[in-house]
Amino acid sequence: MTYINCLYGNFNKGVFSLQKPTSEKTRVDPSVPETIPKFVDELPIPPIARPNRHVKEKHPYYEIEMKEAMHRFHKYFPATTVWGYDGLYPGPTFHVNKDETIKVKWMNHLPSKHLLPIDHSLHGASHAPDVRTVVHVHGAHVASDSDGHPDAWFTPNFKITGETFKQKVYEYTNHQMGSTLWYHDHSLGITRLNVYAGLAGFYLVRDPLEKELQLPMGKYEIPLMIQDKSFNADGSLFYPENTNPPAEVNPSVVPAFLGNTIVVNGKLWPNLKVEPRKYRFRMLNASNTNGYTFSFENGDPFYQIGTDGGLLPEPVKLNSLSLEPAERADIIIDFSTFNGQSLILKNTNDEGDLSFIMQFQVVLPLLEKDTSEIPSSLCTVEPLTEEMSTKTRLLTVGATTDQYNRPMLLLDHRMWDDPVTEIPTLNCVETWKFINTTPFAHPIHVHLVQFKILHRRPFNLDRFLEDGHIQYTGPAIEPDDSEKGWKDTVRADPGMVTSIIMRFEDFTGDYVWHCHILEHEDHDMMRPIKVIE
């Protein structure tokens, strides 16, 4: 995000704050990261969501409340006001079986005033209530009326609803591979604020294949939700009200948000005590803007077994792993040779406080022999090749300015409320090519589908901007080994044409695709999709 910082200046307290040196006797100031001790809080494990009952069709039925609560991010912080599913941050983790239908009633019990500054000039925020929510299970293969469309929002007790709102109870068929999904708010114009306030949780689809593979399970399988945040001195959440210099409209959306602390499962720089054995970690980058490259301080390897949409064909041995916002990775770490040691998980994208993620302390006794495995083969992946594609779409990722002279990122030069242009037919296979003309990467998320990354290829940017012709300047680059499974979010690199391929099946209706940098998404970097018969 270096380019964003240079281009737009001091829009974020968390990037450019000047901080005084501290001593051990200095009290903890939540607004000054250097004063906050690291690795003193134990990593929390989100509780499991439990169904309230089974409806007449025998489907598990859940009721999940969105409500305001107090949360302690650090043992030396005062309690912080957050918004959470069932009042928890992160929300409770769903464990569902592949092909098991469940029903969920998401209930908005939030207060009438928002925690954070709302820019009423954005689409969806100008003539709608300040506090509204809609839940999107990210990566779910689901009917459109249960997808969490940005305009299907609702206020407390469903008193006011958005124009695409259709039902109070959502149905998830879970007809997809076992995978690490997550759920979060998706309200038009305020997604960045609602997610930052705490509305996010894990949704894990279970596949019987995983038991056969003898992967680490039970208490040896742990979700890790990573976010960056900034705090005011009183421990309340900080989110910038405007850019610097300030925009004409106030409050104003900022072009990006980079916090100055790292939060994992709701705790700042936590530690996890582990046994000397293999553990499985479901990693999620749930940050608004920030991308991370994870590695151990000592350079030790780990194994990736899954991507956004499920297992890889075979494990990949890695020394580092990059995740953009909304991307997930399923990894196994073998602690068996580190008995009595501590390992620090680092973020090599940043320096200073943001370079630390968490600590693993290999100090627990081995309770029983570790019979889990890292199999040489994980699953058979359906072939999906460019030759199968019935349509190719060229889609520009570009930048412009809005009526207030603020930077605005767009997809294919169109705004959210322009007529829909991506209209796939049911069961078709399409190739989408994202032509990134901006100087930074964008994580592009497509609802409804899991896709394959075909390749990235450099092109002549100047010529494309001049006459719209794509002149490639080098060979196609295959996806990273860590990206060769099913994906629902792809990193569209600058100066590259990033090609993906996907099949639109089972459901018709209204969906969306967008950049998952939430500040971009809210400021019109989102477009509709209509799947038709």
VEXKOLMI-121771 format. One line per field, with one value per residue (C-alpha): residue number from 1; residue in three letters; chain; x, y, z. Coordinates in Angstrom, 1 decimal, always signed. Layout:
nr (NUM, ...)
rest (ALA, ...)
kette (A, ...)
x (X, ...)
y (Y, ...)
z (Z, ...)
***
This chain:
nr (1, 2, 3, 4, 5, 6, 7, 8, 9, 10, 11, 12, 13, 14, 15, 16, 17, 18, 19, 20, 21, 22, 23, 24, 25, 26, 27, 28, 29, 30, 31, 32, 33, 34, 35, 36, 37, 38, 39, 40, 41, 42, 43, 44, 45, 46, 47, 48, 49, 50, 51, 52, 53, 54, 55, 56, 57, 58, 59, 60, 61, 62, 63, 64, 65, 66, 67, 68, 69, 70, 71, 72, 73, 74, 75, 76, 77, 78, 79, 80, 81, 82, 83, 84, 85, 86, 87, 88, 89, 90, 91, 92, 93, 94, 95, 96, 97, 98, 99, 100, 101, 102, 103, 104, 105, 106, 107, 108, 109, 110, 111, 112, 113, 114, 115, 116, 117, 118, 119, 120, 121, 122, 123, 124, 125, 126, 127, 128, 129, 130, 131, 132, 133, 134, 135, 136, 137, 138, 139, 140, 141, 142, 143, 144, 145, 146, 147, 148, 149, 150, 151, 152, 153, 154, 155, 156, 157, 158, 159, 160, 161, 162, 163, 164, 165, 166, 167, 168, 169, 170, 171, 172, 173, 174, 175, 176, 177, 178, 179, 180, 181, 182, 183, 184, 185, 186, 187, 188, 189, 190, 191, 192, 193, 194, 195, 196, 197, 198, 199, 200, 201, 202, 203, 204, 205, 206, 207, 208, 209, 210, 211, 212, 213, 214, 215, 216, 217, 218, 219, 220, 221, 222, 223, 224, 225, 226, 227, 228, 229, 230, 231, 232, 233, 234, 235, 236, 237, 238, 239, 240, 241, 242, 243, 244, 245, 246, 247, 248, 249, 250, 251, 252, 253, 254, 255, 256, 257, 258, 259, 260, 261, 262, 263, 264, 265, 266, 267, 268, 269, 270, 271, 272, 273, 274, 275, 276, 277, 278, 279, 280, 281, 282, 283, 284, 285, 286, 287, 288, 289, 290, 291, 292, 293, 294, 295, 296, 297, 298, 299, 300, 301, 302, 303, 304, 305, 306, 307, 308, 309, 310, 311, 312, 313, 314, 315, 316, 317, 318, 319, 320, 321, 322, 323, 324, 325, 326, 327, 328, 329, 330, 331, 332, 333, 334, 335, 336, 337, 338, 339, 340, 341, 342, 343, 344, 345, 346, 347, 348, 349, 350, 351, 352, 353, 354, 355, 356, 357, 358, 359, 360, 361, 362, 363, 364, 365, 366, 367, 368, 369, 370, 371, 372, 373, 374, 375, 376, 377, 378, 379, 380, 381, 382, 383, 384, 385, 386, 387, 388, 389, 390, 391, 392, 393, 394, 395, 396, 397, 398, 399, 400, 401, 402, 403, 404, 405, 406, 407, 408, 409, 410, 411, 412, 413, 414, 415, 416, 417, 418, 419, 420, 421, 422, 423, 424, 425, 426, 427, 428, 429, 430, 431, 432, 433, 434, 435, 436, 437, 438, 439, 440, 441, 442, 443, 444, 445, 446, 447, 448, 449, 450, 451, 452, 453, 454, 455, 456, 457, 458, 459, 460, 461, 462, 463, 464, 465, 466, 467, 468, 469, 470, 471, 472, 473, 474, 475, 476, 477, 478, 479, 480, 481, 482, 483, 484, 485, 486, 487, 488, 489, 490, 491, 492, 493, 494, 495, 496, 497, 498, 499, 500, 501, 502, 503, 504, 505, 506, 507, 508, 509, 510, 511, 512, 513, 514, 515, 516, 517, 518, 519, 520, 521, 522, 523, 524, 525, 526, 527, 528, 529, 530, 531, 532, 533)
rest (MET, THR, TYR, ILE, ASN, CYS, LEU, TYR, GLY, ASN, PHE, ASN, LYS, GLY, VAL, PHE, SER, LEU, GLN, LYS, PRO, THR, SER, GLU, LYS, THR, ARG, VAL, ASP, PRO, SER, VAL, PRO, GLU, THR, ILE, PRO, LYS, PHE, VAL, ASP, GLU, LEU, PRO, ILE, PRO, PRO, ILE, ALA, ARG, PRO, ASN, ARG, HIS, VAL, LYS, GLU, LYS, HIS, PRO, TYR, TYR, GLU, ILE, GLU, MET, LYS, GLU, ALA, MET, HIS, ARG, PHE, HIS, LYS, TYR, PHE, PRO, ALA, THR, THR, VAL, TRP, GLY, TYR, ASP, GLY, LEU, TYR, PRO, GLY, PRO, THR, PHE, HIS, VAL, ASN, LYS, ASP, GLU, THR, ILE, LYS, VAL, LYS, TRP, MET, ASN, HIS, LEU, PRO, SER, LYS, HIS, LEU, LEU, PRO, ILE, ASP, HIS, SER, LEU, HIS, GLY, ALA, SER, HIS, ALA, PRO, ASP, VAL, ARG, THR, VAL, VAL, HIS, VAL, HIS, GLY, ALA, HIS, VAL, ALA, SER, ASP, SER, ASP, GLY, HIS, PRO, ASP, ALA, TRP, PHE, THR, PRO, ASN, PHE, LYS, ILE, THR, GLY, GLU, THR, PHE, LYS, GLN, LYS, VAL, TYR, GLU, TYR, THR, ASN, HIS, GLN, MET, GLY, SER, THR, LEU, TRP, TYR, HIS, ASP, HIS, SER, LEU, GLY, ILE, THR, ARG, LEU, ASN, VAL, TYR, ALA, GLY, LEU, ALA, GLY, PHE, TYR, LEU, VAL, ARG, ASP, PRO, LEU, GLU, LYS, GLU, LEU, GLN, LEU, PRO, MET, GLY, LYS, TYR, GLU, ILE, PRO, LEU, MET, ILE, GLN, ASP, LYS, SER, PHE, ASN, ALA, ASP, GLY, SER, LEU, PHE, TYR, PRO, GLU, ASN, THR, ASN, PRO, PRO, ALA, GLU, VAL, ASN, PRO, SER, VAL, VAL, PRO, ALA, PHE, LEU, GLY, ASN, THR, ILE, VAL, VAL, ASN, GLY, LYS, LEU, TRP, PRO, ASN, LEU, LYS, VAL, GLU, PRO, ARG, LYS, TYR, ARG, PHE, ARG, MET, LEU, ASN, ALA, SER, ASN, THR, ASN, GLY, TYR, THR, PHE, SER, PHE, GLU, ASN, GLY, ASP, PRO, PHE, TYR, GLN, ILE, GLY, THR, ASP, GLY, GLY, LEU, LEU, PRO, GLU, PRO, VAL, LYS, LEU, ASN, SER, LEU, SER, LEU, GLU, PRO, ALA, GLU, ARG, ALA, ASP, ILE, ILE, ILE, ASP, PHE, SER, THR, PHE, ASN, GLY, GLN, SER, LEU, ILE, LEU, LYS, ASN, THR, ASN, ASP, GLU, GLY, ASP, LEU, SER, PHE, ILE, MET, GLN, PHE, GLN, VAL, VAL, LEU, PRO, LEU, LEU, GLU, LYS, ASP, THR, SER, GLU, ILE, PRO, SER, SER, LEU, CYS, THR, VAL, GLU, PRO, LEU, THR, GLU, GLU, MET, SER, THR, LYS, THR, ARG, LEU, LEU, THR, VAL, GLY, ALA, THR, THR, ASP, GLN, TYR, ASN, ARG, PRO, MET, LEU, LEU, LEU, ASP, HIS, ARG, MET, TRP, ASP, ASP, PRO, VAL, THR, GLU, ILE, PRO, THR, LEU, ASN, CYS, VAL, GLU, THR, TRP, LYS, PHE, ILE, ASN, THR, THR, PRO, PHE, ALA, HIS, PRO, ILE, HIS, VAL, HIS, LEU, VAL, GLN, PHE, LYS, ILE, LEU, HIS, ARG, ARG, PRO, PHE, ASN, LEU, ASP, ARG, PHE, LEU, GLU, ASP, GLY, HIS, ILE, GLN, TYR, THR, GLY, PRO, ALA, ILE, GLU, PRO, ASP, ASP, SER, GLU, LYS, GLY, TRP, LYS, ASP, THR, VAL, ARG, ALA, ASP, PRO, GLY, MET, VAL, THR, SER, ILE, ILE, MET, ARG, PHE, GLU, ASP, PHE, THR, GLY, ASP, TYR, VAL, TRP, HIS, CYS, HIS, ILE, LEU, GLU, HIS, GLU, ASP, HIS, ASP, MET, MET, ARG, PRO, ILE, LYS, VAL, ILE, GLU)
kette (A, A, A, A, A, A, A, A, A, A, A, A, A, A, A, A, A, A, A, A, A, A, A, A, A, A, A, A, A, A, A, A, A, A, A, A, A, A, A, A, A, A, A, A, A, A, A, A, A, A, A, A, A, A, A, A, A, A, A, A, A, A, A, A, A, A, A, A, A, A, A, A, A, A, A, A, A, A, A, A, A, A, A, A, A, A, A, A, A, A, A, A, A, A, A, A, A, A, A, A, A, A, A, A, A, A, A, A, A, A, A, A, A, A, A, A, A, A, A, A, A, A, A, A, A, A, A, A, A, A, A, A, A, A, A, A, A, A, A, A, A, A, A, A, A, A, A, A, A, A, A, A, A, A, A, A, A, A, A, A, A, A, A, A, A, A, A, A, A, A, A, A, A, A, A, A, A, A, A, A, A, A, A, A, A, A, A, A, A, A, A, A, A, A, A, A, A, A, A, A, A, A, A, A, A, A, A, A, A, A, A, A, A, A, A, A, A, A, A, A, A, A, A, A, A, A, A, A, A, A, A, A, A, A, A, A, A, A, A, A, A, A, A, A, A, A, A, A, A, A, A, A, A, A, A, A, A, A, A, A, A, A, A, A, A, A, A, A, A, A, A, A, A, A, A, A, A, A, A, A, A, A, A, A, A, A, A, A, A, A, A, A, A, A, A, A, A, A, A, A, A, A, A, A, A, A, A, A, A, A, A, A, A, A, A, A, A, A, A, A, A, A, A, A, A, A, A, A, A, A, A, A, A, A, A, A, A, A, A, A, A, A, A, A, A, A, A, A, A, A, A, A, A, A, A, A, A, A, A, A, A, A, A, A, A, A, A, A, A, A, A, A, A, A, A, A, A, A, A, A, A, A, A, A, A, A, A, A, A, A, A, A, A, A, A, A, A, A, A, A, A, A, A, A, A, A, A, A, A, A, A, A, A, A, A, A, A, A, A, A, A, A, A, A, A, A, A, A, A, A, A, A, A, A, A, A, A, A, A, A, A, A, A, A, A, A, A, A, A, A, A, A, A, A, A, A, A, A, A, A, A, A, A, A, A, A, A, A, A, A, A, A, A, A, A, A, A, A, A, A, A, A, A, A, A, A, A, A, A, A, A, A, A, A, A, A, A, A, A, A, A, A, A, A, A, A, A, A, A, A, A, A, A, A, A, A, A, A, A, A, A, A, A, A, A, A, A, A, A, A, A, A, A)
x (+0.0, +3.0, +1.7, -1.6, +0.2, +2.3, -0.5, -3.2, -1.1, -1.9, -5.4, -4.8, -3.6, -2.3, +0.3, +1.9, +1.4, +4.5, +5.1, +7.4, +9.8, +8.4, +10.0, +8.8, +7.2, +5.2, +1.5, -0.1, -1.6, -3.9, -3.2, +0.6, +1.5, +5.0, +3.5, +1.5, +3.2, +3.1, +2.3, +0.7, -2.8, -3.8, -5.3, -9.1, -10.9, -14.3, -17.2, -19.2, -22.6, -25.3, -28.7, -31.7, -33.8, -34.6, -37.4, -40.0, -37.7, -35.2, -32.8, -30.8, -32.1, -30.0, -30.8, -27.8, -28.1, -26.1, -25.7, -23.4, -21.1, -17.9, -14.8, -11.3, -8.6, -5.7, -5.4, -4.1, -6.8, -10.1, -13.1, -13.9, -17.4, -17.7, -20.5, -20.6, -22.6, -24.3, -22.3, -19.0, -15.9, -15.2, -18.7, -19.4, -17.9, -20.4, -19.4, -21.7, -21.5, -21.1, -24.6, -26.3, -28.9, -29.1, -31.3, -30.2, -32.2, -29.8, -31.3, -30.2, -30.4, -27.9, -28.4, -29.7, -26.4, -23.3, -20.0, -18.0, -18.2, -20.6, -20.0, -23.5, -22.2, -21.6, -24.1, -26.4, -25.6, -27.3, -31.0, -30.8, -30.8, -27.3, -27.5, -28.4, -26.9, -27.0, -24.9, -22.9, -21.3, -18.2, -17.5, -20.9, -22.6, -26.1, -29.3, -29.4, -32.0, -29.7, -26.4, -26.5, -26.9, -25.7, -29.1, -30.9, -30.1, -32.4, -32.7, -33.5, -36.5, -36.7, -38.5, -37.0, -35.5, -33.5, -34.8, -33.6, -34.5, -36.7, -36.6, -35.8, -34.4, -31.5, -31.0, -27.5, -27.4, -23.6, -23.4, -19.6, -16.3, -15.2, -13.7, -12.9, -15.6, -16.4, -19.4, -19.5, -21.6, -22.2, -24.4, -24.1, -21.9, -21.0, -19.5, -16.0, -17.5, -19.6, -16.8, -14.3, -16.8, -16.6, -19.2, -17.2, -17.0, -15.9, -18.1, -16.4, -17.9, -16.9, -16.2, -16.0, -12.8, -11.0, -11.4, -10.1, -7.0, -6.2, -5.7, -5.2, -8.7, -10.6, -8.6, -5.7, -7.6, -7.8, -9.2, -7.1, -8.8, -6.2, -7.2, -5.4, -6.9, -6.1, -7.4, -7.9, -6.2, -9.4, -9.4, -12.2, -11.8, -10.2, -11.3, -10.4, -13.2, -11.6, -8.4, -5.6, -5.9, -9.7, -12.1, -14.9, -17.5, -17.2, -17.2, -15.4, -14.5, -10.7, -9.0, -7.5, -7.3, -4.1, -4.3, -1.3, -1.9, -2.5, -5.5, -5.9, -9.2, -10.0, -6.7, -3.6, -0.5, -1.6, +0.2, -0.9, +0.5, +0.7, +1.9, +4.9, +2.8, +1.0, -1.8, -4.1, -4.8, -7.6, -6.1, -8.2, -7.2, -10.2, -8.6, -10.2, -7.2, -4.0, -2.3, +0.1, +3.0, +3.3, +6.5, +8.2, +11.0, +13.4, +12.4, +11.0, +8.6, +4.9, +2.4, -0.5, -3.3, -6.2, -7.2, -10.5, -12.7, -11.2, -8.3, -5.4, -4.6, -1.5, +0.2, +2.6, +5.7, +6.1, +8.4, +6.1, +2.4, +0.7, -2.9, -4.8, -8.1, -10.7, -8.3, -7.9, -5.3, -5.6, -2.2, -0.5, +2.4, +4.4, +5.7, +7.2, +10.8, +10.4, +9.6, +10.2, +10.7, +8.7, +8.1, +7.0, +4.7, +5.8, +4.4, +7.2, +5.1, +5.6, +8.1, +7.9, +4.8, +2.9, +5.6, +4.5, +1.3, +1.4, +3.6, +3.4, +4.8, +5.6, +5.3, +2.3, +3.0, +2.1, -1.1, -1.1, +0.8, +0.2, -1.4, -2.4, -0.7, +0.3, -0.9, +1.1, -2.2, -5.3, -8.1, -8.9, -9.6, -12.1, -10.3, -11.4, -9.4, -9.6, -10.8, -14.0, -14.8, -17.9, -17.3, -14.3, -14.8, -12.1, -12.7, -10.6, -9.5, -9.0, -9.1, -10.8, -12.1, -15.6, -17.6, -15.6, -12.3, -11.6, -9.9, -12.4, -11.6, -13.9, -14.5, -14.7, -15.2, -18.7, -20.3, -22.5, -25.8, -24.9, -26.8, -25.6, -23.2, -22.0, -25.0, -23.8, -26.2, -26.8, -24.2, -21.9, -18.1, -16.6, -13.1, -12.7, -9.5, -8.9, -6.7, -5.2, -4.2, -3.6, -0.2, -1.4, -3.0, -6.8, -8.3, -11.3, -14.1, -16.8, -20.0, -21.7, -18.7, -15.4, -12.9, -9.5, -6.7, -5.4, -2.4, -1.2, +0.5, +2.3, +1.0, +1.9, +0.0, +0.7, -0.7, -3.7, -4.5, -4.0, -6.0, -7.5, -5.3, -3.8, -0.2, +1.4, +5.0, +5.9, +4.7, +1.8, +2.8, +1.2, -0.5, +1.6, +1.6, -0.4, -3.2, -3.7, -6.9, -10.4, -10.5, -13.2, -10.9, -7.9, -5.0, -5.2, -1.6, -0.7, +0.5, -0.9, -3.9, -5.1, -7.3, -9.7, -12.2, -15.5, -18.8, -22.1, -24.3, -27.3, -28.6, -29.9, -30.5, -28.7, -25.1, -22.1, -18.4, -16.1, -12.7, -12.4, -10.5, -13.5, -12.8, -12.8, -15.9, -17.9, -16.7, -18.1, -15.6, -18.5, -20.7, -23.8, -24.0, -27.2, -27.2, -30.0, -31.5)
y (+0.0, +2.3, +4.0, +4.8, +6.4, +8.6, +9.6, +10.5, +11.6, +11.4, +10.0, +7.5, +8.1, +4.5, +5.2, +8.5, +9.1, +10.4, +8.4, +9.1, +6.5, +4.7, +3.0, -0.1, +2.2, +4.1, +3.2, +1.5, +4.0, +2.2, +4.9, +4.4, +0.8, +1.0, +1.1, -2.0, -5.3, -8.1, -11.8, -11.3, -12.3, -15.9, -16.4, -16.8, -19.4, -18.2, -20.3, -22.6, -21.5, -23.8, -24.2, -23.0, -25.9, -27.9, -26.8, -29.1, -30.1, -31.2, -28.4, -26.9, -23.4, -20.6, -17.2, -14.8, -11.4, -8.4, -6.2, -3.8, -5.2, -4.4, -6.2, -6.3, -6.2, -6.4, -7.2, -3.7, -1.9, -0.6, -2.4, -1.2, -0.8, -3.1, -4.6, -8.4, -11.3, -12.5, -9.7, -11.5, -10.4, -12.5, -13.9, -17.6, -20.1, -22.1, -25.8, -27.2, -30.4, -30.5, -30.7, -30.1, -27.3, -24.9, -21.9, -18.7, -15.7, -12.8, -10.2, -6.6, -5.5, -2.7, +0.9, +3.7, +5.6, +4.3, +3.8, +5.3, +8.3, +7.9, +9.5, +10.2, +11.1, +7.4, +5.2, +3.5, +6.0, +9.1, +8.3, +5.2, +4.8, +5.1, +1.7, -1.2, -4.6, -7.5, -10.7, -12.2, -15.7, -15.0, -17.9, -19.6, -21.2, -19.9, -18.6, -14.9, -14.2, -15.6, -14.2, -10.9, -8.5, -5.0, -3.5, -6.3, -4.5, -4.2, -2.0, -3.3, -5.6, -5.4, -2.1, -0.6, -2.8, -2.2, -2.5, -6.0, -7.4, -10.6, -12.7, -12.7, -16.3, -17.2, -20.8, -22.2, -25.6, -25.9, -27.8, -27.3, -28.6, -28.5, -25.0, -22.1, -19.5, -16.5, -14.2, -10.5, -7.4, -6.3, -3.2, -0.8, +2.3, +1.2, -2.2, -0.9, +0.6, -2.4, -5.0, -2.7, -2.4, -6.2, -7.8, -10.8, -14.6, -18.0, -20.4, -23.8, -26.3, -29.9, -32.7, -36.4, -36.5, -34.5, -37.3, -39.9, -37.8, -37.8, -34.1, -32.4, -32.0, -31.0, -28.7, -29.1, -27.2, -23.4, -20.5, -17.3, -14.1, -11.3, -7.6, -4.4, -1.7, +1.6, +2.9, +6.2, +6.8, +5.8, +2.4, +3.1, +2.2, +4.8, +5.2, +8.4, +10.9, +12.5, +12.6, +15.1, +17.6, +17.1, +16.5, +18.9, +16.5, +15.6, +12.8, +11.5, +8.0, +7.5, +5.7, +3.1, +2.2, +0.9, +0.4, +0.5, -2.7, -6.3, -8.2, -12.0, -13.5, -10.2, -9.9, -7.7, -9.7, -12.8, -16.0, -19.6, -22.4, -25.6, -29.2, -30.4, -31.9, -30.9, -28.2, -27.1, -23.3, -21.7, -18.3, -15.4, -11.8, -9.9, -6.5, -3.5, -2.7, -4.3, -7.3, -9.5, -11.8, -14.4, -16.2, -17.4, -15.3, -18.2, -19.0, -22.4, -23.9, -24.9, -26.6, -25.2, -27.7, -25.4, -22.1, -20.0, -22.7, -26.0, -28.4, -28.1, -31.2, -31.7, -29.9, -27.0, -26.5, -22.8, -20.4, -17.5, -16.9, -13.8, -13.0, -10.0, -8.9, -11.7, -14.4, -17.5, -20.3, -23.7, -24.5, -27.2, -26.3, -29.1, -28.0, -31.4, -30.3, -27.1, -28.4, -25.7, -23.0, -20.0, -19.1, -15.6, -15.3, -12.2, -10.0, -9.1, -6.5, -4.0, -2.9, -2.1, -3.1, -4.2, -6.8, -8.9, -11.1, -13.5, -16.0, -19.8, -21.2, -24.9, -25.5, -27.9, -31.6, -34.0, -35.5, -38.4, -39.7, -37.4, -39.7, -36.8, -36.6, -34.2, -36.4, -36.4, -36.1, -34.3, -34.3, -34.5, -31.1, -30.6, -29.5, -26.1, -24.8, -21.8, -24.0, -24.8, -21.1, -19.9, -16.2, -13.9, -10.6, -7.8, -5.8, -2.7, -2.0, +1.8, +5.1, +8.4, +11.2, +11.9, +15.2, +16.2, +15.6, +12.6, +9.5, +6.8, +3.3, +1.8, -1.6, -1.3, +2.5, +2.0, +2.9, +0.7, +2.0, +1.9, -0.8, -4.4, -5.5, -8.9, -11.2, -14.9, -17.6, -20.6, -23.4, -21.4, -21.2, -17.7, -16.3, -12.8, -10.8, -8.0, -5.3, -3.4, +0.1, +1.3, +1.2, -1.3, -4.7, -5.2, -8.3, -9.0, -11.1, -12.7, -13.8, -17.2, -19.0, -20.5, -20.0, -21.0, -18.5, -19.1, -16.8, -13.2, -11.5, -8.1, -5.6, -2.2, +0.1, +3.3, +1.8, +0.4, +3.8, +5.4, +3.2, +0.3, -2.4, -5.0, -5.5, -8.2, -7.5, -10.9, -14.5, -15.6, -16.3, -19.2, -18.7, -19.2, -22.7, -21.4, -20.2, -23.3, -24.5, -23.0, -19.3, -16.7, -13.7, -13.0, -10.6, -8.5, -7.2, -3.7, -3.7, -7.2, -8.9, -11.4, -14.1, -16.4, -19.0, -20.1, -21.9, -20.2, -23.1, -24.0, -20.5, -17.5, -14.0, -10.9, -11.1, -8.8, -8.6, -6.1, -5.1, -6.4, -3.4, -2.3, +1.5, +0.8, -1.3, +1.3, +4.1, +2.4, -0.4, -2.8, -4.0, -6.1, -9.6, -11.1, -14.8, -15.7, -18.9)
z (+0.0, -0.2, -3.4, -1.7, +1.2, -1.0, -3.4, -0.8, +2.1, +5.8, +5.7, +8.4, +11.9, +12.0, +9.3, +10.1, +13.8, +15.6, +18.8, +21.7, +23.0, +26.1, +29.0, +31.0, +33.5, +31.0, +31.1, +28.2, +25.7, +23.2, +20.7, +20.8, +19.7, +21.2, +24.7, +24.2, +25.4, +22.8, +23.4, +26.8, +25.9, +25.0, +21.6, +22.0, +20.0, +18.8, +20.2, +17.9, +16.6, +17.8, +16.1, +18.1, +16.8, +13.7, +11.4, +10.0, +7.1, +9.7, +8.7, +11.6, +12.3, +13.8, +15.1, +15.2, +16.8, +15.7, +18.8, +20.5, +23.2, +25.2, +24.2, +25.7, +22.9, +25.4, +29.0, +29.7, +27.7, +29.0, +27.4, +23.8, +22.3, +19.3, +17.2, +17.1, +15.9, +19.2, +20.7, +20.0, +18.1, +16.1, +15.8, +16.5, +14.1, +12.0, +11.5, +8.7, +6.7, +3.0, +1.3, +4.6, +4.3, +7.2, +7.8, +9.5, +10.7, +11.0, +13.4, +13.6, +17.3, +17.0, +18.3, +16.1, +16.1, +14.3, +16.1, +13.2, +10.9, +8.0, +4.6, +3.3, -0.2, -1.0, -2.9, -0.4, +2.4, +1.1, +1.6, +3.9, +7.7, +9.3, +11.0, +8.6, +8.0, +5.6, +6.0, +3.2, +3.6, +1.6, -0.8, -0.4, -3.4, -2.6, -4.1, -4.7, -2.1, +0.6, -0.8, +1.2, -1.7, -0.8, -1.3, +0.8, +4.0, +7.0, +10.1, +13.7, +13.7, +9.9, +10.3, +7.1, +4.3, +1.2, -2.3, -2.9, +0.5, +0.1, +3.2, +6.9, +7.0, +4.7, +3.4, +2.8, +1.0, +1.4, -1.9, -2.3, -1.2, +2.4, +2.8, +5.0, +4.4, +6.5, +7.0, +7.3, +6.8, +3.2, +3.5, +0.6, +1.4, +5.0, +4.7, +5.7, +8.9, +9.9, +9.3, +11.1, +14.0, +14.5, +12.2, +11.0, +11.7, +10.4, +8.4, +8.0, +5.5, +6.6, +4.1, +5.1, +3.0, +5.6, +8.2, +5.8, +5.2, +8.9, +9.1, +12.5, +14.0, +17.2, +19.4, +17.0, +14.3, +14.9, +12.9, +12.8, +11.8, +11.2, +11.1, +11.7, +13.9, +15.5, +18.9, +20.6, +23.9, +25.8, +24.1, +21.6, +18.0, +15.8, +12.2, +10.2, +9.6, +6.6, +4.5, +5.0, +3.5, +4.2, +1.4, +0.7, +2.2, +5.8, +7.0, +3.9, +2.8, +2.8, -0.1, +2.2, +5.9, +7.6, +11.3, +13.6, +15.6, +14.6, +16.0, +15.8, +16.9, +18.8, +20.7, +20.0, +19.2, +21.1, +22.0, +21.6, +23.8, +21.7, +22.0, +20.1, +17.2, +14.0, +14.1, +11.3, +11.1, +9.0, +8.2, +7.1, +6.2, +7.3, +7.2, +5.4, +3.2, +4.4, +2.7, +4.6, +3.8, +6.7, +7.6, +10.8, +12.2, +12.0, +8.4, +9.2, +6.6, +6.9, +4.6, +2.8, +2.2, +1.0, -0.5, -0.4, -1.8, -0.5, -0.5, -2.9, -5.1, -2.9, -0.1, -0.8, +1.3, +1.9, +3.8, +3.3, +2.3, +1.0, +1.7, +0.4, +2.1, +2.1, +1.0, +3.1, +3.5, +5.2, +6.6, +8.8, +11.1, +12.6, +16.1, +16.9, +16.7, +18.6, +22.1, +24.7, +22.1, +21.0, +17.3, +16.2, +13.1, +11.2, +8.5, +6.1, +4.2, +7.1, +9.6, +13.3, +15.2, +12.1, +11.3, +14.3, +14.0, +17.0, +19.0, +19.3, +22.6, +22.3, +26.0, +26.5, +27.1, +24.3, +25.5, +23.1, +20.1, +17.0, +14.4, +12.1, +8.7, +5.9, +3.0, -0.2, -2.1, -0.9, -3.5, -7.2, -8.7, -11.6, -14.7, -15.9, -18.9, -21.2, -24.1, -22.1, -21.9, -23.9, -23.3, -22.4, -20.7, -20.7, -17.5, -16.7, -13.1, -13.1, -11.3, -11.7, -9.4, -8.1, -7.9, -4.8, -6.5, -4.4, -5.9, -6.9, -8.1, -10.7, -12.4, -16.2, -15.9, -14.4, -11.1, -8.9, -10.2, -13.9, -15.8, -15.3, -18.0, -16.7, -17.5, -17.6, -18.6, -16.3, -16.6, -18.8, -18.4, -18.6, -18.6, -17.0, -17.6, -15.1, -16.7, -13.8, -14.9, -11.3, -9.5, -6.8, -6.4, -5.9, -4.4, -6.7, -5.3, -7.4, -5.6, -6.1, -7.8, -7.0, -9.8, -11.0, -11.7, -15.2, -15.3, -15.0, -18.0, -18.2, -20.8, -22.3, -20.0, -22.0, -25.2, -23.5, -22.0, -25.4, -27.7, -25.6, -27.2, -25.0, -26.1, -24.0, -23.0, -21.6, -21.3, -19.1, -15.5, -13.8, -10.4, -7.3, -6.0, -3.1, -5.5, -7.6, -5.8, -6.0, -5.3, -4.8, -4.4, -6.7, -6.4, -9.6, -9.8, -11.2, -14.8, -15.3, -17.0, -14.5, -16.0, -14.1, -15.3, -13.6, -14.2, -13.2, -12.1, -10.0, -9.3, -11.3, -10.0, -8.8, -7.5, -7.4, -8.0, -6.4, -5.0, -1.4, -0.2, +1.7, +1.2, -2.5, -2.5, -0.6, -3.0, -6.1, -6.9, -7.1, -10.0, -10.3, -11.9, -13.2, -13.9, -16.3, -17.7)
***
